[in-house]
Amino acid sequence: QVQVVESGGGLVQAGESLRLSCTVSGLTFPNYAMGWFRQAPGKEREGVSCISAGGSIPNYADSVKGRFTISRDNAKNTLYLQMNNLKPEDTAMYYCATHRRLGLCSTSWSESGGVNYWGQGTQVTVSS
């Protein structure tokens, strides 16, 4: 049984930082591309970032480029998202996702259809 568990969300002020973590069990974590999605109230879920299985090739949504950094520790089956210079528009539930694709992130990495497993989400709230 695959389990995906996020942590690290919280309430911060604009300009501050947070680091999200995601621990995965029940699958061969180092083989899969991994990603972060987010969903704000009243909006569709959107892809934030994806990282290749080996951890060397990240992808980012334009809205977070230069502020967010995705990384992974395959020895610990853990995915991270370092979020700096947070903005009120970053407020959302953040979800960790295991992609169906082995190795590299697909060109459609930001679409939910490419995801195999989801975590329950961790709330990030940024006040102005």
DASULFEN-V753954 format. One record per pair of residues at least 6 apart in sequence whose ideal C-beta (glycine too) atoms are under 6 Angstrom apart, sorted by the first residue. I is the first residue (numbers start at 1). J is the second residue. D is the distance in Angstrom with one decimal. If there is no record, write none. Layout:
BEGIN
i/j/d
I/J/D
I/J/D
END
This chain:
BEGIN
i/j/d
1/26/5.2
2/26/3.8
2/27/5.2
2/117/4.8
3/25/4.9
3/26/5.6
4/24/5.3
4/96/5.3
4/117/5.3
4/119/3.8
5/23/5.2
5/119/5.9
6/22/4.9
6/96/4.8
6/119/4.5
6/122/4.2
7/21/5.1
8/19/5.5
8/20/4.2
8/21/5.1
9/122/3.4
9/123/4.7
9/124/4.8
11/125/4.6
12/18/5.9
12/86/5.8
12/126/5.8
13/127/5.4
14/87/5.9
14/88/6.0
14/126/5.7
14/128/5.3
15/85/5.9
16/86/5.7
17/84/4.7
18/83/5.0
19/82/5.0
20/81/4.3
20/94/5.8
21/78/6.0
21/80/5.6
22/79/4.2
22/96/3.4
23/78/5.2
24/77/5.1
29/77/4.2
30/74/4.0
31/53/5.6
31/102/5.3
32/53/5.8
32/98/5.3
32/99/5.9
33/50/5.9
33/52/5.6
33/53/5.8
33/99/4.1
33/101/5.2
33/105/4.6
34/51/5.6
34/79/4.8
34/98/6.0
35/50/4.0
35/97/4.7
35/99/5.9
36/48/4.4
36/49/5.0
36/81/4.9
37/45/5.2
37/47/5.4
37/48/6.0
37/95/4.7
37/97/5.7
38/48/5.3
38/92/3.8
38/94/4.8
39/45/4.2
39/92/5.6
39/93/5.2
40/92/4.2
45/112/5.6
47/110/2.8
48/61/5.5
48/64/5.8
49/60/5.0
49/70/4.2
50/59/4.5
50/105/3.8
50/109/3.9
51/58/4.9
51/70/4.7
51/72/5.7
52/104/4.9
52/105/5.9
53/103/5.0
55/72/4.8
58/70/5.0
59/105/5.2
59/109/5.7
67/84/5.3
67/85/4.8
68/83/5.1
69/82/4.4
70/81/5.6
71/80/4.8
72/79/4.9
79/96/5.9
86/126/4.6
88/126/5.0
88/128/4.8
90/126/5.2
91/125/5.1
91/126/5.1
93/121/4.3
93/123/5.5
94/122/5.4
94/124/5.5
95/118/5.5
95/119/5.6
95/121/4.8
96/119/4.2
97/115/4.3
97/118/5.6
98/116/4.8
98/117/4.5
99/114/5.4
100/114/5.6
100/116/4.8
106/114/5.6
108/114/5.8
END
